[in-house]
Amino acid sequence: MFESAELGHVVDKQTFKTEVAKLREELLEAQYELRKQGSFPVIILISGVDGAGKGETIHDLHEWLDPRFISTQAFSEPSDEEAERPFMWRYWRVLPPKGRIAIFAGSWYSQPITLRINGEIDDASFNQRVDQFNRFESMLTNEGGLILKFWFHLSREGQTKRLQALADNPRTAWRVTRDSWESVKTYDKLQEVAKQLLRMTNTAWSPWMVIEGTDDRYRSLSVGKILLSALRQRLANNQERHYPVAPPFHHTIGTLDVLTALDLSKAIPKDEYSLRLSQAQWRLSELARSPEFKKRSLILAFEGWDAAGKGSGIRRLFAALDARYCQIIPISAPTEEELAQPYLWRFWRHIPRNGRITVFDRTWYGRVLVERVEGYCSENDWLRAYAEINDFEYDLVSSGAVIVKFWLQISKDEQLRRFENRESIPFKRHKISEEDWRNREKWDEYHRAVCDMVERTSTGIVPWTLVEADDKYFARVKILETVCNRLEESLMDRTCRPEAEVKTAAPACQKPVAASGKAKSGIKPIQDESP
């Protein structure tokens, strides 16, 4: 795998000088065209053997390109804030927007490589993490990103000579640290892990380029030319994106599906509602303040028909929580900043740290609902989103998050009644808009999209809870009791603890959590009819 990077490539000084003058001009032209089009981001990963010139190459790229439109991200040990969130959170935060270039000096690959070399994770955990990276990079390229991955290689002798030469030069001696010399001792282990990594992640959409790091001029010139070629090709063919044709979704025979099967006549009287609501709020408050919750986080996702009662349900939840440790994120049409990133980016940025709660009023499922129905994204985009959303939620659960997601279902007649009620009451008129009436005309299309969403994303670790919401009292109590049950089960289930505690990439719990046990108050909760 590294044979071609041990051939002794050398570029003489005059050739380098001539080539670089032309290369810099062409790279700047390509960079400005990238800025002008603003249609895709460029992500450059720089990895490899210590002493192979990673830092020098990054410096050259900053010198050859316009540094105003480049960001360089370096990663070391996770901070306390980063350690309390999913592994990929800190990388999502610094993804470049469309039209810009980001260089990752050390990337999502660095930590798993180190852990594997040190024997802190086994092959199965390492391979699972690598598979996660492949899906992540596939998502980035499907969203339009251009990923260039460089692995700088040196032979063992070449690494030793290079480090010694740097140490002997007063101008570069500071770059050689104790860790640099330690890396020589683990050279063979690194090569073994690197070969496994490159084999598994050398994909068609983001292949590795192995570059010999012995000669500085050869290394930098090679990276610059590869970058230029990739930019030119992508800029010229950016509109030519071809996708495989997906098989058609199956259609249910008859009218029975996960939504029509719900009994929307379910209701509870006001006195029972008041008692059960207060009991559930007390229980949720106790759970959120428990010592066990300090090692977890809670994410509540609300979807449902317009006027189904999402806001009123969220208000009853929020009333039981300490506002200092809870935030509500209302999701509407994406901003320009959000449109310049992959669609999941704006949700990753709001993932709570341990001991915190985030409530999403509308969610990442907009990609397979409103964007699908209204044609805001291509069929390929929303078809692949099911798997990407499942991966996203799996990453969150793996890090210790408890996710509870609700679909609030009301009948078409009840929605009409609530719309007319909002229009007739002055202080409720702000809740109704022309878009709400327009969406109502596409009821059947949204109905089919919701059924597909539930079928494809109600997973073992993050099932959907379908809420019969024609009666608001019933819906509010079911929401609160379901949250309490899921949270209590998760805090008691030690096999589903965060990966930081078990040092693996996946949660051990894979079964759906039942939400039909008895509450601490002794009052039997509403049955959770999750699919």
Steps between C-alpha positions, in 0.01 A plus 500: 500500500791736571745367241458794262570738789843350569654543153706808587310767303701824471424834333798727433495861613471657154216274390317572825541874458365493145212267579390684814478838328249361252323286759435792736337704225276213394407410857393858572287505186334175600447625856333821380279299265405282795406814693304633202300182448455440872351162422715260701752495788849348487626288791869407506621239750874493575611185682799270510832422666647751744776699335364444147429870446135545590554842657726625220244400236220681681724808519566478122129478422433810709776681311385391155129563553305798632510434878184706558293216362683209664460369853738254664365280776736315736373245750663359810342341805128586529414782738252444784228653285586276204530186713140546619362490148504247214841423353428673169356819656823699497559418132148594394541840668793603278389367162561767232201663329460484124762699314770460764791264575575337835821316582481244780839446665410183674141402438237254612753227421764612750350393832393147392847442352664601828261290707558196280880537512485522880270199522218700661245377244479168321467427129121477516464845659756648261324354197165626625637852535654479152164395358351808664758717321415345163132584547587850619720568196239350269243741645738796451565413136129440436439847643744633240828508694839430342719295736873458441683264735881500508715249686865605526729198520860447608696181543627431850851606397360803323308609808805467725723696260244773450438550872874511566552756223224719642643467852850596382379818329460788751214643293295180509614330821189625684283286277651175629346406834518201729181371338675517163769260615240279670328463163814330365457225758140436391577521126417135427170518689405816311571335167286202591208717609545740206485218245177374654357853511591592142369170369162551666459874424647521151156555351396611154356826636798591723815300415834538675800651323822353644783752463869436562619745766876471461548796264324824601473633147357179358246470782367857482494508120309170489235622744460830318457335160249245632300780660503704180393204286216410737376860515506542123319175438233573754448861394459393138259215574322622811155486342544146370394297802362160412320284754385140492131443449336383823234229504149632565366508855241233567141612535263359759201315363192658650496793743657344811840639597682620814298825505153377409537219757512756785187549710460878493194485724717440807443765765521558874286725723643825633531391863695189408710709263596746772608224738696296248665807352625622837621151594691467171653845532617421852648171380680664206642769726640235735656303212662808348662584836618148577877430522471237225379762251822700537666237277225510238314754290138511383386591149128538432387515138151623410333456163133504411226663300454876518286584806553151645614640835881482483542840663259433787663162565845658509380768743378235746837325476696819546298589810648197676863579412768740618518757221874546559568150372237475228463669163227495236612512136222602258576385148377696200634560149883480495703822498764579239767385744321168549440449127877521447548190718375137495139493617583328833753769594247732656383223733848382598585849624218482760579156645499536881786406728454264794241601753318723248176474304421623149149507357466523122171650377520349151811301423743343254202307363411804294722350230264202457179696563468861382808491274380178340139609451575858392786396269767701685749215452549226243358152536849364554557748784195400702539131423853488641394717794329207675830318549686822582244592766520152652880535512465845659272372775719194554801726555307702756383195692851353489630807680244472779207706370144392562283584198122503513319596181130567457260522209176676603210371293164678465213447260445726203170622647662584834776695323238703313320576826823621661594711197162677507529544876840667460367740239209601721706576814719815472789381718517171308501643148880504489490120516328463161641594159432452133766229498300298755197504271714414199661204681155373587426458130785246483371293790516167313858558383614587852311201636694265271829672586434463874424129462823448306691701761370290790561174315859585409619686809320340794808308611564273795689764693294806394139399428225744409218572743176572315273724706124506455455877526134577422461536878770738625477376860568144391789606273678711763486229762617232258795715395610568858456143621683363197797730563511394864484130415768518233732711713453281808564181303813646342643619831440157654638304202873474565560312176407814307747740658712750305789372291741702715430250779529183293767615252310368201338674208153347536237473770429156638125553520318440175142428602214752503422645838152421621311791649215313656627436854344658806604844608650557842180676601308174465284639220503283190636702204343518158618215279776599261392377158835542332542300182 
